[in-house]
Amino acid sequence: MFSQLLRERPDLASTVTSLVEDHGMIASILSRVRELADRAAESRGPTLEAIGRELDGLAAIMESHFSYEERTISEALDNGVPATGWTDMVFRFGTA
C-alpha cells in the first residue's frame, strides 16, 4: 500500500518513512516479547514482569502509530489521491 500511495502522493515520503520505522520498532518489540514468553514458560517472577513492561511499551507505540497512520493516510486519501480502485483491494484485503 505504501508504494502505491507514494506513487500517487510523493509528498508523503517522510510520513511513510516514519510509519515504516514504527513497523520496525513494533516487530522488534514483538520479537523481544516472544523471547521473554519462551523464557517465562520455563520460570516465574522477573521474567513475567519484563513481559508486562514490553507489552506496555508495545501498546503505547501501537496506539501512537495507528493514530498517526490513520490521521495522515486518511488525510492523503481524502485529499487528492485519484479513485483508481486500489484502496478497495487494500482495505478489503483483496475481496471485491
C-alpha positions as CSV (number, residue, x, y, z in Angstrom):
1,M,0.0,0.0,0.0
2,F,2.8,2.4,0.8
3,S,4.4,2.0,-2.6
4,Q,1.2,2.9,-4.4
5,L,0.5,5.7,-2.1
6,L,3.9,7.2,-2.7
7,R,3.4,6.9,-6.5
8,E,0.2,9.0,-6.1
9,R,1.5,11.3,-3.3
10,P,5.3,11.6,-3.3
11,D,4.9,14.5,-0.8
12,L,4.1,11.8,1.9
13,A,7.6,10.3,1.7
14,S,8.6,11.4,5.2
15,T,5.3,10.2,6.6
16,V,5.7,6.8,5.1
17,T,9.3,6.6,6.3
18,S,8.1,7.3,9.8
19,L,5.4,4.6,9.5
20,V,7.9,2.0,8.2
21,E,10.2,2.8,11.1
22,D,7.3,2.3,13.6
23,H,6.6,-1.0,12.0
24,G,10.2,-2.0,12.6
25,M,10.0,-1.0,16.2
26,I,6.8,-2.9,16.7
27,A,8.4,-6.0,15.1
28,S,11.4,-5.7,17.4
29,I,9.2,-5.5,20.5
30,L,7.1,-8.4,19.4
31,S,10.3,-10.4,18.9
32,R,11.5,-9.5,22.4
33,V,8.1,-10.4,23.9
34,R,8.3,-13.8,22.1
35,E,11.8,-14.4,23.6
36,L,10.6,-13.4,27.1
37,A,7.4,-15.5,26.8
38,D,9.6,-18.5,25.9
39,R,11.7,-17.9,29.0
40,A,8.7,-17.3,31.2
41,A,7.3,-20.6,30.2
42,E,10.3,-22.1,32.0
43,S,10.4,-19.8,35.0
44,R,8.4,-17.3,37.1
45,G,9.0,-13.8,38.6
46,P,11.1,-11.1,37.0
47,T,10.6,-12.6,33.5
48,L,6.9,-12.1,33.8
49,E,7.4,-8.5,34.9
50,A,9.7,-7.9,31.9
51,I,7.0,-9.2,29.6
52,G,4.5,-6.8,31.1
53,R,6.8,-3.9,30.5
54,E,7.4,-4.9,26.9
55,L,3.7,-5.3,26.3
56,D,3.1,-1.8,27.9
57,G,5.7,-0.4,25.5
58,L,4.2,-2.2,22.6
59,A,0.7,-0.9,23.4
60,A,1.9,2.7,23.7
61,I,3.8,2.6,20.4
62,M,1.0,0.9,18.6
63,E,-1.6,3.4,19.8
64,S,0.6,6.3,18.8
65,H,1.4,4.6,15.5
66,F,-2.1,3.8,14.4
67,S,-3.4,7.2,15.4
68,Y,-0.7,8.9,13.3
69,E,-1.1,6.4,10.4
70,E,-4.9,6.9,10.4
71,R,-4.6,10.7,10.5
72,T,-2.0,11.0,7.8
73,I,-3.2,8.3,5.4
74,S,-6.8,9.3,5.8
75,E,-5.9,12.9,5.0
76,A,-4.0,11.8,2.0
77,L,-6.7,9.6,0.7
78,D,-9.3,12.3,1.2
79,N,-7.2,15.0,-0.5
80,G,-6.1,14.2,-3.9
81,V,-5.4,10.5,-4.4
82,P,-7.3,9.6,-7.6
83,A,-10.0,6.9,-7.2
84,T,-8.3,4.1,-9.1
85,G,-9.8,1.4,-7.1
86,W,-6.6,0.3,-5.4
87,T,-7.8,1.3,-2.0
88,D,-10.8,-1.1,-2.2
89,M,-8.4,-4.0,-2.6
90,V,-6.1,-2.9,0.2
91,F,-8.7,-2.1,2.8
92,R,-10.9,-5.1,2.0
93,F,-7.9,-7.4,1.9
94,G,-8.4,-8.4,-1.7
95,T,-12.1,-9.2,-1.6
96,A,-14.3,-7.3,-4.1
